[in-house]
Amino acid sequence: MEGASGSCPFAVPAGTRAAEQHPAGPRQAGSTEPSDEEPPGEGLDHHEVMGDGDQGVLEPEGPFSASPENASPVASTNSSTLPELIRSEREEETSRNAVLSENVTSSTGTGSVIEGTQTVMWSRAEFHETTQSEKLCLEVLPSKAAQQDYHMPDVIAVRVQMDSDSFHDVAVKIERPTFRKPFLGGFKNRVTGVEFHNAGSQTVPKKRPEKGTTLFCRETQTVFERNRYQQTTNPTSTQMTKRGLYVSNMSDKLITPGKYLTAEEYHKRRLEAVIVLQKYFRRWHARNVVQNLKEKKRLRLAWEAQEELQRKKEKEDKLRMEQERKLNPKTKEDFELLYHALELWRQEETERINRTLTGAERKAALCGLLEQETELIASIGRHKLNADQDNQQKAVLRFLDKCAQPKRWKACDGKITEMDTQYTLRARELLEIYRSVSMNDIPKDERRDVLLLLRGTVKVPPDPLKLYKNIHFCRSCENYLPASEFPIPANSRTIGRCHLCCKLDNEARRRESFLKYRLILESLRKSEADYQDDATIVFLVQQQHLQYMIENIWGCQSALSACNDLYDLVMVRWDKQQEWSPWNTILLTKDEADAHLKLDNLQEAYEAPFIHGIKHKHIRAKKYFAQIPVMTSLFHRSDKQANAS
């Protein structure tokens, strides 16, 4: 170690710890001269005994202060040699002992000094032993110059005790410091002036890992510009003929001045050039505009032709579908179309007979027409019975299967969750019983068990009056039916005929087809649901109400093009910012409706007479729906929306 101090620290034996101070025999309390029997620690700081039976540890009591000198792992002193340091420390200790002897109390003849509650004693044998140890330390310690000449080898051998009687030699490699250790602070004894520096770690600092990329400092990435003036030296000279000097003019070039151009002529010339450039540019621009217009026209005509073909194809598909439904009717709408076609045929034949025949021939032709109509009605009835049997079986199975399906909903993560309730389990049980009862080729014992299970499953409630809730009497067929079997318009006050009676009356008298109105109502409800603004009026309007509006208010034709094909007509909002209602609607074709919904300002898009006619139709619709109590409460809400917009 560099900078080692001249003092030699050592441990006090366990047997001599009881007394650390020499006996104060013949020496007086106020004496300042050193005695022959000084304690072994004289010249150094005063030490305390830290325990009775433990190994002695000496701790300096003198105050210490931080030192700003260079860091060193060992203590350093200002003295040049170790004996001088020991001599100065003994003199300081003698002076301190003289001062302390005035404040202590003498005890028995053994010369023990009591300080507080602890007794420190020194014997002569112990004093000589400590003195010998100190002398040995002085002989062993090398001088400062010798320490500076010593160099630590690269590898040293260390003997490690593995067991009580076994040792192991280990080769330790010494790592040389590659940098100067920083100063870490330290302490200084105010009395002796000894400095103690904090030692730094001897481990090699950790290197930063290589990132694999080349890094550059800012200086290498910055461009420094410098301005330097340069003047090219090109000396020239001219020489002319004069007296006494002749210069040949054979290689000279004669330059004659041209026509002088005034400023007015110059600007006129530039203006003419600019006009020529503008002519060519405008020609090029006009040609491009014409080409773009031709291309747009071509695309527009192609799109219109494609749309026309699409409409024709859709119309042909609808006609072919209607013809197929008339030839093979299966649903209620199919038979409505069939009866409607029969009524149209009867009206055409009646008109032809009345126009061409008179008298007895006319009556005979009408009787023949009636017989043909009767046969056609009977044929339609037979088809209807066969279709009802098939449809009844499919409808029951479809209904039970739908009821037996578990409840499903989609979670926020996109997964489908299914849950069975008591009602779905009950429906699943009824579905199995229905399938078992519908089977014909089963043994009698199994069928008896199935019937017993069916009887136990559908028991009649103990209170028969529960069956009469929501039961109404039909005055046409004189049957008691549930409320779901009656068409109840919103403006009706009493219960009329049931669905079956209304259907029979339509087949026997008017023979109307309501499929087109049903499709218009479904399309309207779907479009209103897409707005997601909590529209309610559209779901209160029934099919007969929509039919009255289309036939009596809008005349079964488009408000713009007067198209009367109900399959191509739809109802949309007149003002798309407000909820749909009979007094905020317009009947248009599908293409016209798409264009109408793209308008932002209706006052600028349509003329005043057209807007006045639409408002008049809205007033008629509001007057008709004012008879419905439910609609009356919705008038005020629509008025508030109109005022807010």
C-alpha positions in Angstrom: 0.0 0.0 0.0 1.1 3.5 -0.8 1.2 6.2 1.8 1.2 3.9 4.9 1.5 5.6 8.2 4.3 5.1 10.7 2.1 3.7 13.5 1.7 0.0 14.1 -1.8 -1.1 15.2 -1.9 -4.2 17.3 -4.5 -6.1 19.4 -4.3 -6.2 23.2 -4.2 -9.6 24.8 -7.3 -10.8 26.6 -5.6 -11.2 30.0 -4.2 -7.7 30.0 -7.5 -5.9 29.1 -8.5 -5.3 32.7 -6.0 -2.5 33.2 -5.0 -0.2 30.3 -3.4 2.7 32.3 -0.2 2.7 34.4 -0.5 3.0 38.2 -0.3 6.6 39.4 2.3 5.9 42.2 4.9 8.5 42.9 4.0 10.8 40.0 2.1 13.8 40.9 -1.3 14.8 39.4 0.1 18.1 37.9 3.3 16.6 36.5 3.8 17.0 32.8 7.1 15.2 32.4 7.1 11.7 30.9 7.4 8.8 33.3 9.6 5.8 32.9 6.6 3.5 33.1 4.4 4.8 30.4 1.6 2.7 29.0 2.1 1.1 25.6 -0.3 3.4 23.9 1.4 6.6 25.0 2.0 9.0 22.1 -1.2 7.8 20.3 -4.8 8.7 21.0 -6.6 7.6 24.1 -8.3 4.2 23.6 -11.3 2.6 25.3 -11.9 -1.1 26.2 -14.9 -2.3 24.3 -15.5 -5.5 26.3 -14.2 -7.6 29.1 -13.9 -11.1 27.6 -13.7 -10.2 23.8 -10.7 -9.5 21.7 -9.5 -5.9 22.2 -10.4 -3.3 19.6 -8.8 0.1 19.7 -11.0 3.0 18.5 -9.8 6.6 18.4 -11.6 9.1 20.5 -10.2 12.2 18.9 -12.4 14.2 16.6 -12.0 13.8 12.9 -12.8 16.1 10.0 -13.1 15.4 6.3 -10.0 15.8 4.2 -10.0 17.0 0.6 -6.7 15.2 -0.3 -6.3 12.5 -2.8 -8.0 9.1 -1.9 -5.8 6.3 -0.4 -6.9 3.1 1.2 -4.5 3.6 4.1 -3.7 6.3 6.7 -1.0 8.9 5.9 0.9 11.3 8.2 2.8 14.6 7.7 6.0 13.3 9.6 8.9 11.9 7.6 9.8 8.9 9.9 8.0 6.7 12.3 10.1 7.3 15.4 9.5 11.1 15.2 5.7 10.4 15.0 5.8 8.1 18.0 7.9 10.7 20.0 5.4 13.5 19.2 2.4 11.3 20.1 4.0 10.4 23.5 4.6 14.0 24.4 1.0 14.9 23.5 -0.3 11.9 25.5 1.8 12.9 28.6 0.4 16.4 28.5 -3.2 15.1 28.3 -2.6 12.6 31.1 -1.3 15.5 33.3 -4.6 17.4 32.6 -6.7 14.4 33.2 -4.9 13.6 36.6 -6.4 16.7 38.1 -10.0 15.6 37.4 -9.7 12.0 38.6 -9.9 10.6 42.1 -7.1 8.4 43.5 -8.0 5.0 44.9 -6.0 2.4 46.9 -2.2 2.0 47.0 -2.2 0.0 43.7 -2.4 3.3 41.9 -5.7 2.5 39.9 -7.5 5.4 38.3 -11.3 5.4 38.2 -13.0 7.3 35.3 -16.8 7.1 35.5 -17.7 3.5 36.3 -14.8 1.8 34.5 -11.4 0.9 36.1 -8.3 0.7 33.9 -5.1 -0.8 35.4 -1.6 -1.5 34.0 1.1 -3.8 35.6 4.8 -3.6 35.0 5.0 -7.0 33.3 2.3 -5.9 30.9 4.0 -2.6 30.2 7.3 -4.4 29.3 5.4 -6.9 27.1 3.7 -4.1 25.2 6.9 -2.1 24.9 8.6 -5.1 23.3 5.8 -5.5 20.9 6.1 -1.8 19.9 9.8 -2.2 19.3 9.3 -5.3 17.2 6.8 -3.3 15.1 9.4 -0.5 14.6 12.0 -3.0 13.4 9.6 -4.9 11.1 8.1 -1.8 9.3 10.1 -0.7 6.3 10.7 2.9 5.5 8.6 5.0 3.2 11.3 4.8 0.5 11.4 1.0 0.8 7.6 0.9 0.4 7.8 3.0 -2.8 10.4 0.5 -4.3 8.2 -2.5 -3.6 6.2 -3.8 -6.6 3.4 -6.3 -6.3 4.0 -9.4 -8.5 1.4 -10.4 -11.1 0.6 -13.7 -9.3 0.7 -14.4 -5.6 0.2 -17.7 -3.7 -2.3 -17.8 -0.9 -2.6 -20.7 1.6 -6.2 -21.5 2.6 -6.9 -23.7 5.6 -9.4 -26.3 4.4 -9.6 -28.4 7.6 -8.0 -28.5 11.0 -4.8 -30.1 9.6 -5.1 -29.6 5.8 -4.1 -26.5 3.8 -4.6 -25.6 0.1 -2.5 -23.2 -2.0 -4.4 -20.9 -4.3 -2.8 -18.8 -7.1 -4.3 -15.3 -7.1 -3.9 -13.1 -10.2 -3.4 -9.4 -9.5 -5.2 -7.1 -11.8 -3.4 -3.8 -12.4 -5.5 -0.6 -12.3 -6.0 0.9 -15.7 -7.2 4.3 -14.5 -6.6 6.7 -11.7 -9.1 6.2 -8.9 -11.1 9.3 -8.0 -11.0 10.9 -4.6 -13.8 9.6 -2.4 -13.3 11.8 0.6 -11.8 10.9 4.1 -11.2 12.1 7.6 -8.4 13.9 9.5 -7.4 13.6 13.1 -7.4 17.2 14.5 -4.9 16.4 17.2 -2.4 14.2 15.4 -3.1 15.5 11.9 -3.3 11.9 10.5 -5.5 11.7 7.4 -7.6 8.7 6.5 -8.8 8.4 2.9 -11.7 6.3 1.7 -10.6 3.5 -0.6 -12.2 2.9 -4.0 -13.2 -0.5 -5.4 -10.6 -2.5 -7.2 -13.0 -4.1 -9.7 -12.6 -3.2 -13.4 -15.5 -1.0 -14.6 -18.1 -2.8 -16.7 -17.8 -2.1 -20.4 -20.8 -1.0 -22.4 -22.2 -3.7 -24.7 -21.6 -3.3 -28.4 -24.8 -2.2 -30.3 -23.6 -3.3 -33.7 -24.0 0.1 -35.2 -21.4 2.8 -35.8 -22.0 5.9 -33.9 -20.7 9.3 -34.8 -20.3 12.4 -32.7 -22.0 15.7 -33.6 -18.9 17.2 -34.9 -18.6 14.6 -37.7 -22.2 15.1 -38.8 -22.1 18.9 -38.9 -21.0 20.8 -42.0 -18.8 23.9 -41.3 -18.9 26.4 -44.1 -16.2 29.0 -44.8 -16.3 31.9 -47.2 -13.2 32.7 -49.1 -12.8 35.4 -51.7 -11.0 34.5 -54.9 -10.1 36.8 -57.7 -9.0 35.2 -60.9 -6.1 37.0 -62.4 -6.5 37.5 -66.1 -4.4 40.4 -67.3 -5.4 41.8 -70.7 -4.3 44.8 -72.7 -5.3 46.7 -75.8 -3.2 48.6 -78.2 -4.1 51.0 -81.0 -2.2 52.6 -83.8 -0.6 55.9 -82.9 2.3 57.9 -84.0 5.3 55.8 -84.2 3.4 52.5 -83.8 1.5 50.5 -86.4 -1.0 47.8 -85.4 -2.4 45.6 -88.2 -6.2 45.5 -88.6 -6.4 42.5 -90.8 -8.0 40.3 -88.1 -10.4 42.9 -86.8 -14.2 42.4 -87.2 -16.4 45.2 -88.3 -19.6 45.5 -86.3 -22.4 47.7 -87.6 -25.3 48.8 -85.3 -28.8 47.4 -86.0 -32.2 48.9 -85.9 -33.0 50.7 -82.7 -35.9 49.1 -80.7 -37.9 51.4 -78.5 -39.5 50.4 -75.2 -43.0 50.6 -76.7 -42.1 48.3 -79.5 -40.3 45.9 -77.1 -43.4 45.5 -74.9 -45.7 45.2 -78.0 -43.5 42.4 -79.3 -43.7 40.6 -75.9 -47.5 41.0 -75.8 -47.9 39.4 -79.2 -45.7 36.5 -78.1 -47.8 36.1 -75.0 -51.0 36.1 -77.0 -49.6 33.3 -79.2 -48.7 31.2 -76.2 -52.1 31.7 -74.7 -53.8 30.7 -77.9 -51.9 27.4 -78.0 -52.5 26.8 -74.3 -56.2 27.5 -74.5 -56.5 25.2 -77.5 -54.7 22.4 -75.5 -56.9 23.0 -72.5 -60.1 23.1 -74.5 -59.2 19.8 -76.2 -58.6 18.2 -72.8 -61.9 19.5 -71.4 -63.8 18.1 -74.4 -62.0 14.8 -74.1 -62.9 14.6 -70.4 -66.5 15.5 -71.1 -66.7 12.8 -73.9 -65.3 10.3 -71.5 -67.7 11.2 -68.8 -70.6 11.1 -71.2 -69.5 7.7 -72.4 -69.3 6.4 -68.9 -72.6 7.9 -68.0 -74.3 6.3 -71.0 -72.7 3.0 -70.3 -73.9 3.2 -66.6 -77.4 4.2 -67.7 -77.5 1.3 -70.2 -76.3 -1.1 -67.5 -78.8 0.2 -65.0 -81.6 -0.1 -67.6 -80.6 -3.7 -68.2 -80.4 -4.3 -64.5 -83.9 -2.9 -64.0 -85.3 -5.0 -66.9 -83.7 -8.1 -65.5 -85.1 -7.4 -62.1 -88.5 -6.8 -63.5 -88.3 -10.0 -65.6 -87.2 -11.9 -62.5 -90.1 -10.5 -60.5 -92.6 -11.4 -63.2 -91.1 -14.9 -63.5 -91.2 -15.3 -59.7 -94.8 -14.2 -59.7 -95.7 -16.6 -62.4 -93.9 -19.4 -60.6 -95.7 -18.5 -57.4 -99.0 -18.5 -59.2 -98.4 -21.9 -60.8 -97.1 -23.5 -57.6 -98.6 -21.6 -54.7 -97.3 -22.5 -51.2 -97.7 -19.5 -48.9 -100.5 -17.1 -48.0 -99.0 -14.4 -50.3 -98.9 -16.9 -53.2 -102.6 -17.6 -52.9 -103.3 -13.9 -52.6 -101.5 -13.3 -55.9 -103.5 -16.2 -57.4 -106.9 -14.8 -56.3 -105.9 -11.4 -57.4 -105.0 -12.7 -60.9 -108.3 -14.6 -61.0 -110.2 -11.3 -60.2 -108.3 -9.4 -62.9 -109.2 -12.2 -65.4 -112.9 -12.1 -64.4 -113.0 -8.3 -64.8 -111.4 -8.5 -68.2 -113.8 -11.2 -69.4 -116.8 -9.4 -68.0 -115.8 -6.2 -69.8 -115.3 -8.1 -73.0 -118.7 -9.8 -72.8 -120.5 -6.6 -72.0 -118.8 -4.9 -74.9 -119.3 -7.5 -77.6 -122.5 -9.4 -76.6 -126.1 -8.4 -75.8 -129.3 -10.1 -74.8 -129.5 -13.8 -74.3 -125.9 -14.4 -75.6 -124.6 -12.0 -73.0 -126.4 -13.9 -70.2 -125.2 -17.2 -71.5 -121.6 -16.0 -71.7 -121.9 -14.6 -68.1 -123.2 -18.0 -66.9 -120.3 -19.8 -68.6 -117.9 -17.3 -67.1 -119.4 -18.0 -63.6 -118.9 -21.8 -64.1 -115.3 -21.3 -65.1 -114.7 -19.0 -62.1 -116.2 -21.7 -59.8 -114.0 -24.4 -61.3 -110.9 -22.2 -60.9 -111.8 -21.4 -57.3 -112.3 -25.1 -56.5 -108.9 -25.9 -58.1 -107.3 -23.2 -56.0 -109.0 -24.5 -52.9 -107.6 -28.0 -53.5 -104.1 -26.7 -53.9 -104.6 -24.6 -50.8 -105.6 -27.7 -48.7 -102.5 -29.6 -49.8 -100.2 -26.6 -49.2 -101.8 -26.0 -45.7 -101.0 -29.6 -44.6 -97.4 -29.3 -45.6 -97.1 -25.8 -44.3 -98.7 -26.7 -41.0 -96.2 -29.5 -40.3 -93.3 -27.3 -41.3 -94.6 -24.3 -39.3 -95.0 -26.3 -36.1 -91.5 -27.8 -36.5 -90.0 -24.5 -37.3 -91.8 -22.9 -34.3 -90.7 -25.5 -31.8 -87.2 -25.6 -33.2 -86.9 -21.8 -32.8 -88.2 -22.0 -29.3 -85.8 -24.7 -28.4 -82.7 -22.8 -29.5 -80.6 -21.4 -26.7 -80.2 -17.7 -26.1 -77.3 -16.3 -28.0 -75.5 -13.0 -27.8 -72.2 -11.6 -29.0 -69.7 -10.4 -26.5 -67.3 -7.4 -26.8 -64.5 -9.8 -27.9 -66.5 -11.2 -30.7 -67.3 -14.6 -29.1 -70.8 -16.0 -29.2 -72.3 -17.0 -25.8 -75.1 -19.5 -25.5 -77.4 -20.0 -22.5 -80.3 -22.4 -21.9 -83.3 -21.2 -19.9 -86.2 -23.0 -18.4 -88.3 -22.1 -21.4 -85.8 -23.3 -24.0 -85.5 -26.6 -22.1 -89.3 -26.9 -21.9 -89.6 -26.2 -25.7 -86.9 -28.8 -26.4 -88.9 -31.4 -24.4 -92.1 -30.5 -26.3 -90.2 -30.8 -29.6 -89.1 -34.3 -28.8 -92.7 -35.3 -27.8 -94.1 -33.8 -31.0 -91.7 -35.8 -33.1 -92.5 -39.0 -31.2 -96.3 -38.4 -31.6 -95.9 -37.6 -35.4 -94.2 -41.0 -36.0 -96.6 -43.6 -37.5 -94.5 -46.8 -37.6 -94.0 -47.4 -33.9 -95.3 -50.3 -31.7 -98.5 -49.9 -29.7 -96.7 -50.1 -26.4 -94.3 -47.3 -27.3 -97.1 -45.2 -28.7 -99.1 -45.7 -25.5 -96.1 -44.5 -23.4 -95.7 -41.5 -25.7 -99.4 -40.6 -25.3 -99.2 -41.0 -21.5 -96.1 -38.7 -21.5 -98.0 -36.2 -23.6 -101.0 -36.2 -21.2 -98.7 -35.7 -18.3 -96.9 -32.9 -20.0 -99.9 -30.8 -21.2 -102.2 -30.9 -18.2 -105.1 -28.4 -18.2 -104.6 -25.7 -15.5 -106.6 -26.3 -12.3 -108.4 -22.9 -12.8 -110.3 -23.0 -16.2 -110.8 -19.2 -16.0 -107.2 -18.7 -16.8 -108.0 -19.9 -20.4 -110.4 -17.1 -20.9 -108.0 -14.2 -20.6 -107.6 -12.1 -23.7 -110.3 -14.1 -25.4 -112.7 -12.3 -27.9 -115.8 -13.3 -29.8 -115.7 -13.1 -33.6 -119.2 -12.0 -34.9 -118.5 -13.4 -38.4 -117.5 -17.0 -37.6 -119.0 -16.9 -34.1 -115.9 -18.4 -32.5 -114.0 -17.4 -29.3 -110.4 -16.7 -30.3 -107.3 -15.1 -28.6 -106.5 -11.5 -29.2 -103.6 -12.4 -31.5 -106.1 -13.8 -34.1 -107.8 -10.4 -34.6 -106.5 -7.5 -36.7 -106.8 -4.4 -34.5 -106.2 -1.2 -36.3 -104.9 1.7 -34.3 -108.1 3.8 -35.0 -110.6 1.1 -34.1 -112.6 1.1 -30.9 -114.2 -2.4 -31.1 -113.0 -5.9 -32.0 -114.1 -6.8 -35.5 -113.6 -10.0 -37.6 -110.8 -12.4 -37.1 -107.9 -12.9 -39.6 -109.5 -15.9 -41.2 -112.8 -14.2 -41.8 -111.1 -11.2 -43.3 -109.1 -13.5 -45.6 -112.2 -15.4 -46.7 -114.0 -12.1 -47.4 -111.0 -10.8 -49.5 -111.0 -14.1 -51.5 -114.7 -14.0 -52.1 -115.2 -10.3 -52.8 -112.2 -8.0 -53.5 -109.4 -10.5 -54.1 -106.7 -7.9 -53.4 -103.0 -8.7 -53.1 -101.2 -7.0 -50.2 -97.7 -8.3 -51.0 -96.6 -5.0 -52.6 -97.6 -2.9 -49.6 -96.1 -5.4 -47.2 -92.7 -5.1 -49.1 -92.9 -1.3 -49.0 -93.6 -1.3 -45.2 -90.7 -3.7 -44.6 -88.3 -1.6 -46.6 -89.4 1.5 -44.8 -88.9 -0.1 -41.3 -85.5 -1.4 -42.3 -84.3 2.0 -43.6 -85.5 3.8 -40.4 -83.7 1.2 -38.2 -80.5 2.1 -40.0 -80.7 5.7 -38.8 -80.5 4.6 -35.2 -82.4 7.7 -33.8 -85.1 5.8 -31.8 -87.8 6.1 -34.5 -91.1 4.8 -33.2 -93.9 6.1 -35.5 -92.9 3.8 -38.4 -93.5 0.7 -36.1 -96.9 1.9 -35.1 -98.2 2.2 -38.7 -99.9 -0.9 -39.9 -100.2 -2.3 -43.4 -103.7 -1.0 -44.0 -102.6 2.5 -43.0 -99.8 2.4 -45.4 -102.1 1.1 -48.1 -104.5 4.0 -47.5 -101.7 6.5 -47.8 -100.3 5.0 -51.1 -103.7 4.7 -52.7 -105.6 7.8 -51.5 -102.9 10.4 -50.8 -100.1 9.6 -53.2 -102.1 8.0 -55.9 -100.0 4.8 -56.2 -97.3 6.7 -58.2 -94.0 8.5 -57.7 -94.2 12.2 -56.7 -91.4 13.0 -59.3 -91.7 10.7 -62.3 -95.3 9.4 -61.8 -94.0 5.8 -61.9 -96.9 3.4 -60.9 -94.9 0.2 -60.5 -95.3 -0.5 -56.8 -92.5 -3.0 -56.8 -90.1 -0.1 -57.7 -91.6 2.5 -55.2 -90.3 3.2 -51.7 -91.2 5.6 -49.0 -88.4 7.8 -47.5 -88.1 10.8 -45.3 -89.0 14.2 -46.8 -86.7 15.9 -44.3 -83.9 13.5 -43.4 -83.1 15.4 -40.2 -86.5 14.6 -38.7 -88.1 11.2 -37.8 -90.2 9.6 -40.4 -93.9 10.1 -40.0 -96.9 10.1 -42.4 -96.5 13.9 -42.5 -92.8 13.7 -43.2 -92.6 11.3 -46.1 -92.5 11.1 -49.9 -93.2 8.3 -52.3 -90.4 7.9 -54.9 -88.6 5.2 -57.0 -85.5 3.6 -55.6 -83.1 5.8 -57.7 -85.0 9.0 -57.0 -85.0 8.1 -53.2 -81.2 7.7 -53.3 -80.8 11.1 -55.0 -83.3 12.8 -52.6 -81.5 11.6 -49.5 -78.3 13.2 -50.7 -79.8 16.7 -50.8 -78.9 19.2 -48.2 -81.3 22.1 -48.9 -84.8 21.1 -50.2 -85.8 24.7 -50.9 -83.0 25.1 -53.4 -83.4 21.6 -55.0 -87.2 21.7 -55.6 -89.4 24.4 -56.9 -92.0 26.1 -54.8 -95.1 24.5 -56.5 -93.7 21.1 -56.0 -92.9 21.8 -52.3 -96.4 23.2 -51.8 -98.0 20.0 -53.3 -95.9 17.8 -50.9 -96.9 19.9 -47.9 -100.6 19.5 -48.9 -100.3 15.7 -48.9 -98.7 15.9 -45.5 -101.6 17.9 -44.1 -104.1 15.2 -45.5 -102.0 12.4 -43.9 -102.0 14.3 -40.5 -105.7 14.8 -40.7 -106.3 11.0 -41.3 -104.0 9.9 -38.5 -105.4 12.4 -36.1 -108.3 9.9 -35.6 -105.8 7.5 -34.0 -105.3 8.3 -30.3 -101.8 7.0 -30.2 -100.7 9.3 -33.1 -102.1 12.4 -31.5 -99.5 12.4 -28.8 -96.8 12.3 -31.5 -97.9 15.4 -33.3 -96.3 17.7 -30.7 -93.0 15.9 -30.7 -92.7 16.1 -34.5 -93.6 19.8 -34.3 -90.8 20.4 -31.8 -88.3 18.7 -34.0 -89.4 20.8 -37.0 -89.0 24.0 -35.0 -85.6 23.0 -33.7 -84.3 22.2 -37.2 
